[in-house]
Amino acid sequence: SILDETVTPMGARRLRWWLSYPLRDTARIRLRLATVAEIKDNHLLREELRKLLGDVYDLERLGGRIAMEVAHARDLVALKRSLLVVPRLKELLAPLTSPLAASLRDGMDAMPATAALIERSIVDDPPPTIREGGIIKDGFDAELDELFSLSRHGKRNIAALEERERRKTGINSLKVGFNNIFGYYLEVTKANAHLVPPEYVRKQTLVNAERYINEELKEYEQAVLHAEENGRRREYELFVRVREEIAQQIRPLQETAAALADLDALASLAAVAEHYGYCCPVVDDGEAIEIVDGRHPVVERMPLTEGFVPND
């Protein structure tokens, strides 16, 4: 809790891993320390890095969900938003001279084709489910656009039909309704039953009203309901196809997630080093360990009555 100033879930997991499995190779330790020191000494760069990383979703988990074919539309939008941050992160890392920073920069792939595919296909604020429709953008698929148009126009035509039937029959209270059992219907109060034309077919009798269907309404009903059903099916098929295409790029996604996790953990250590005034140790392969005014990160934060005393 003292050392964890990460801003992403994957960075937090990486820092926990580093603490649980410390490095033993001095060359790798020096690489990591040099990068932490460089990020620490560049205050404005560090703050911008951490701000941008805060906009990155958990790419490790998202990649797993995509590979296992359980990702939904919101996962893909989260992936797109995360990938759009990567180019700016790479720009910020460019001035850093440490080899590890350069390696992390090279390990990040903004995957522009993947981000563009999601931008073209998935609406910006999709619903949580993928089988109820409302996830594919207009213009992405001609067949789906045609079904959308048929559904929308059909509903508009049904509203217009209500007004035409009122004028034709002289029943001002006539209304078009819908329920899941009978579908669309024309409802007329019993007081106006004598005005109902002969082509109306009774579907249901209520206490104070009768419900009818006519040929025109039946045709509209078939067009609208079938268009909506087929549209939802088509949307699901398109979404699965998009998800499968992204799954083909799982390797660069995983590599990018790993680089971002490392960067977040390093930036966290740099922030902690500045906040608590830690110094960068000189690590070598010798047998001597020389510590002057050593401070234990956890013990010095404890509410000790006599206060913490640094130790040589």
C-alpha positions as CSV (number, residue, x, y, z in Angstrom):
1,S,0.0,0.0,0.0
2,I,3.0,2.3,0.5
3,L,4.8,1.5,-2.7
4,D,1.7,1.1,-4.9
5,E,0.9,4.4,-6.7
6,T,-0.1,2.7,-9.9
7,V,-3.0,4.0,-11.9
8,T,-4.0,0.8,-13.8
9,P,-5.0,-2.7,-12.6
10,M,-2.3,-4.3,-14.7
11,G,0.3,-2.0,-13.3
12,A,-0.7,-2.9,-9.8
13,R,-0.4,-6.6,-10.6
14,R,3.0,-6.0,-12.1
15,L,4.3,-4.2,-9.0
16,R,3.0,-6.9,-6.8
17,W,4.8,-9.5,-9.0
18,W,8.1,-7.5,-8.8
19,L,7.8,-7.3,-5.0
20,S,7.0,-11.1,-4.7
21,Y,9.8,-12.1,-7.2
22,P,12.7,-9.6,-6.9
23,L,15.4,-9.4,-9.5
24,R,18.8,-11.0,-8.8
25,D,20.6,-10.0,-11.9
26,T,22.5,-6.8,-11.2
27,A,22.4,-5.7,-14.9
28,R,18.6,-5.9,-15.0
29,I,18.4,-4.2,-11.6
30,R,20.5,-1.3,-12.9
31,L,18.3,-1.0,-16.0
32,R,15.2,-0.8,-13.8
33,L,16.7,1.7,-11.4
34,A,18.0,3.9,-14.2
35,T,14.5,4.1,-15.7
36,V,12.9,4.9,-12.3
37,A,15.5,7.6,-11.7
38,E,15.0,9.2,-15.1
39,I,11.2,9.3,-14.7
40,K,11.5,10.6,-11.2
41,D,13.8,13.5,-12.3
42,N,11.4,14.5,-15.1
43,H,8.5,15.7,-12.9
44,L,6.3,17.1,-15.7
45,L,6.8,14.1,-17.9
46,R,6.0,11.8,-15.1
47,E,2.8,13.5,-14.2
48,E,1.7,13.5,-17.9
49,L,2.6,9.8,-18.2
50,R,0.6,8.9,-15.1
51,K,-2.4,11.0,-16.3
52,L,-2.5,9.3,-19.7
53,L,-2.0,5.8,-18.1
54,G,-5.1,6.6,-16.0
55,D,-7.1,6.6,-19.2
56,V,-5.9,3.1,-20.1
57,Y,-8.2,0.2,-19.3
58,D,-7.1,-3.3,-18.2
59,L,-5.7,-4.5,-21.5
60,E,-4.5,-7.8,-20.1
61,R,-8.0,-8.7,-19.0
62,L,-9.5,-7.3,-22.2
63,G,-7.1,-9.3,-24.3
64,G,-8.1,-12.5,-22.4
65,R,-11.8,-11.8,-22.8
66,I,-11.3,-11.3,-26.6
67,A,-9.2,-14.4,-27.0
68,M,-11.8,-16.5,-25.0
69,E,-14.6,-15.0,-27.2
70,V,-16.5,-13.6,-24.2
71,A,-15.8,-9.9,-24.8
72,H,-18.8,-7.6,-25.3
73,A,-19.1,-4.4,-27.2
74,R,-18.1,-2.2,-24.2
75,D,-14.9,-4.2,-23.9
76,L,-14.1,-3.3,-27.5
77,V,-14.8,0.4,-27.0
78,A,-12.5,0.3,-23.9
79,L,-9.8,-1.3,-26.1
80,K,-10.2,1.4,-28.7
81,R,-10.0,4.2,-26.1
82,S,-6.9,2.6,-24.6
83,L,-5.1,2.2,-27.9
84,L,-5.8,5.9,-28.8
85,V,-3.6,6.8,-25.7
86,V,-0.6,4.8,-26.9
87,P,0.8,7.2,-29.5
88,R,1.0,10.0,-27.0
89,L,2.7,7.7,-24.4
90,K,5.3,6.8,-27.0
91,E,5.9,10.4,-27.7
92,L,6.5,11.1,-24.0
93,L,8.9,8.3,-23.7
94,A,11.0,9.4,-26.7
95,P,13.3,11.8,-24.8
96,L,14.2,9.2,-22.2
97,T,17.6,7.7,-22.7
98,S,17.5,4.6,-20.5
99,P,17.5,1.4,-22.6
100,L,14.5,0.0,-20.7
101,A,12.4,3.1,-21.5
102,A,13.3,2.6,-25.2
103,S,12.4,-1.1,-25.0
104,L,9.0,-0.2,-23.5
105,R,8.4,2.4,-26.1
106,D,9.2,-0.1,-28.9
107,G,7.0,-2.7,-27.2
108,M,3.9,-0.6,-27.5
109,D,1.8,-0.9,-30.6
110,A,-1.1,1.5,-31.1
111,M,-2.7,-1.0,-33.4
112,P,-4.2,1.7,-35.6
113,A,-6.1,-0.8,-37.9
114,T,-7.7,-2.4,-34.8
115,A,-8.7,1.0,-33.3
116,A,-10.1,2.1,-36.7
117,L,-12.1,-1.1,-37.1
118,I,-13.7,-0.6,-33.7
119,E,-14.3,3.1,-34.5
120,R,-16.1,2.2,-37.7
121,S,-18.2,-0.7,-36.4
122,I,-19.1,-0.2,-32.7
123,V,-21.2,2.6,-31.3
124,D,-19.5,4.8,-28.7
125,D,-21.9,3.9,-25.9
126,P,-23.1,0.3,-26.6
127,P,-25.5,-1.6,-24.3
128,P,-24.1,-4.3,-21.9
129,T,-25.5,-7.2,-24.0
130,I,-24.6,-8.2,-27.5
131,R,-27.8,-10.0,-28.6
132,E,-30.3,-7.2,-28.2
133,G,-29.0,-4.9,-30.9
134,G,-27.9,-1.3,-30.7
135,I,-24.1,-2.0,-31.0
136,I,-23.3,-1.6,-34.7
137,K,-22.9,1.8,-36.2
138,D,-24.9,3.0,-39.2
139,G,-23.0,2.7,-42.4
140,F,-20.8,-0.3,-41.4
141,D,-22.9,-2.9,-43.1
142,A,-25.4,-2.3,-46.0
143,E,-27.6,-5.3,-45.2
144,L,-28.0,-4.1,-41.6
145,D,-28.6,-0.5,-42.7
146,E,-31.5,-1.8,-44.9
147,L,-33.0,-3.6,-41.9
148,F,-32.6,-0.6,-39.7
149,S,-34.4,1.6,-42.3
150,L,-37.2,-0.9,-42.7
151,S,-37.7,-1.1,-39.0
152,R,-37.7,2.7,-38.5
153,H,-39.9,3.5,-41.4
154,G,-42.3,0.8,-40.5
155,K,-42.8,2.3,-37.1
156,R,-43.3,5.7,-38.6
157,N,-45.8,4.3,-41.1
158,I,-47.7,2.6,-38.3
159,A,-48.1,6.0,-36.5
160,A,-49.3,7.6,-39.8
161,L,-51.7,4.7,-40.3
162,E,-53.4,5.5,-37.0
163,E,-54.1,9.1,-38.2
164,R,-55.5,7.8,-41.6
165,E,-57.8,5.3,-39.9
166,R,-59.2,7.9,-37.6
167,R,-60.0,10.1,-40.6
168,K,-61.4,7.2,-42.6
169,T,-63.7,5.8,-39.8
170,G,-64.5,9.1,-38.0
171,I,-63.4,7.4,-34.7
172,N,-61.2,10.1,-33.1
173,S,-60.3,7.9,-30.2
174,L,-59.0,5.1,-32.3
175,K,-55.4,4.2,-31.5
176,V,-52.8,1.7,-32.7
177,G,-51.3,-0.4,-29.8
178,F,-48.9,-3.3,-29.4
179,N,-48.4,-6.1,-27.0
180,N,-46.3,-9.3,-27.1
181,I,-49.2,-11.6,-27.4
182,F,-51.3,-10.1,-30.2
183,G,-48.7,-7.8,-31.8
184,Y,-50.1,-4.6,-33.3
185,Y,-53.8,-3.8,-33.1
186,L,-56.4,-1.1,-33.7
187,E,-58.3,-0.3,-30.5
188,V,-61.8,1.1,-30.6
189,T,-64.0,1.9,-27.6
190,K,-67.3,0.0,-27.4
191,A,-69.2,3.3,-27.8
192,N,-67.7,3.6,-31.3
193,A,-68.1,-0.1,-32.3
194,H,-70.9,0.7,-34.7
195,L,-68.4,2.8,-36.8
196,V,-65.9,0.0,-37.3
197,P,-65.6,-0.8,-41.0
198,P,-66.3,-4.4,-42.2
199,E,-62.6,-5.1,-43.2
200,Y,-61.6,-4.9,-39.5
201,V,-61.0,-8.3,-38.0
202,R,-61.6,-8.6,-34.3
203,K,-58.6,-9.9,-32.3
204,Q,-59.5,-9.3,-28.6
205,T,-62.5,-8.1,-26.6
206,L,-61.9,-5.9,-23.5
207,V,-64.3,-4.5,-20.9
208,N,-64.6,-1.1,-22.5
209,A,-63.0,-1.7,-26.0
210,E,-62.5,-4.0,-28.9
211,R,-59.2,-4.6,-30.6
212,Y,-59.0,-5.3,-34.3
213,I,-56.5,-5.9,-37.2
214,N,-56.7,-5.0,-40.8
215,E,-54.6,-6.0,-43.8
216,E,-52.5,-2.9,-43.9
217,L,-51.6,-3.1,-40.3
218,K,-50.8,-6.8,-40.6
219,E,-48.4,-6.1,-43.4
220,Y,-46.6,-3.3,-41.4
221,E,-46.4,-5.6,-38.4
222,Q,-44.7,-8.4,-40.4
223,A,-42.2,-5.9,-41.9
224,V,-41.4,-4.2,-38.6
225,L,-41.1,-7.3,-36.4
226,H,-39.1,-9.3,-38.9
227,A,-36.8,-6.4,-39.6
228,E,-36.1,-5.9,-35.9
229,E,-35.5,-9.6,-35.3
230,N,-33.3,-10.0,-38.4
231,G,-31.5,-6.8,-37.5
232,R,-30.6,-8.1,-34.1
233,R,-29.4,-11.4,-35.6
234,R,-27.3,-9.5,-38.2
235,E,-25.8,-7.2,-35.5
236,Y,-24.7,-10.2,-33.4
237,E,-23.1,-11.9,-36.5
238,L,-21.2,-8.7,-37.3
239,F,-20.0,-8.2,-33.8
240,V,-18.7,-11.7,-33.6
241,R,-16.9,-11.2,-36.9
242,V,-15.3,-8.0,-35.6
243,R,-14.3,-9.7,-32.4
244,E,-12.7,-12.6,-34.2
245,E,-10.8,-10.2,-36.5
246,I,-9.4,-8.4,-33.4
247,A,-8.5,-11.8,-31.8
248,Q,-6.1,-12.4,-34.7
249,Q,-4.0,-9.5,-33.3
250,I,-3.9,-10.8,-29.7
251,R,-0.1,-11.1,-29.7
252,P,0.7,-7.3,-30.2
253,L,-2.1,-6.5,-27.8
254,Q,-0.6,-8.7,-25.1
255,E,2.9,-7.2,-25.7
256,T,1.4,-3.7,-25.5
257,A,-0.4,-4.5,-22.3
258,A,2.9,-5.9,-20.8
259,A,4.8,-2.7,-21.7
260,L,2.1,-0.5,-20.3
261,A,2.0,-2.5,-17.1
262,D,5.8,-2.2,-16.7
263,L,5.6,1.6,-17.4
264,D,2.9,2.1,-14.8
265,A,4.8,0.2,-12.2
266,L,8.0,2.1,-12.9
267,A,6.2,5.5,-12.8
268,S,4.7,4.4,-9.5
269,L,8.1,3.7,-8.0
270,A,9.3,7.0,-9.3
271,A,6.4,8.9,-7.8
272,V,6.9,7.1,-4.4
273,A,10.7,7.8,-4.5
274,E,10.0,11.5,-4.9
275,H,7.2,11.6,-2.4
276,Y,9.2,9.9,0.4
277,G,12.7,11.2,-0.6
278,Y,14.2,7.8,-1.5
279,C,17.6,7.7,-3.1
280,C,18.8,5.5,-5.9
281,P,21.1,2.7,-4.7
282,V,24.4,1.7,-6.4
283,V,24.0,-2.0,-7.0
284,D,27.1,-4.2,-7.8
285,D,28.2,-7.8,-7.5
286,G,30.4,-7.2,-4.4
287,E,29.9,-8.8,-1.0
288,A,29.6,-5.5,0.9
289,I,26.2,-3.9,1.7
290,E,26.7,-0.3,2.9
291,I,23.7,1.6,4.1
292,V,23.7,5.1,5.6
293,D,20.6,6.4,7.4
294,G,18.6,3.5,6.2
295,R,14.8,3.8,6.4
296,H,12.4,0.9,6.3
297,P,9.4,2.0,4.0
298,V,6.8,0.3,6.2
299,V,8.3,0.8,9.7
300,E,8.8,4.5,9.3
301,R,5.1,4.9,8.4
302,M,4.1,3.2,11.6
303,P,2.8,5.4,14.5
304,L,5.8,4.8,16.7
305,T,5.8,6.6,20.1
306,E,9.5,7.5,20.0
307,G,9.5,8.1,16.2
308,F,11.5,6.4,13.5
309,V,15.3,6.4,13.8
310,P,17.3,5.9,10.6
311,N,19.9,3.2,10.8
312,D,23.4,2.8,9.3
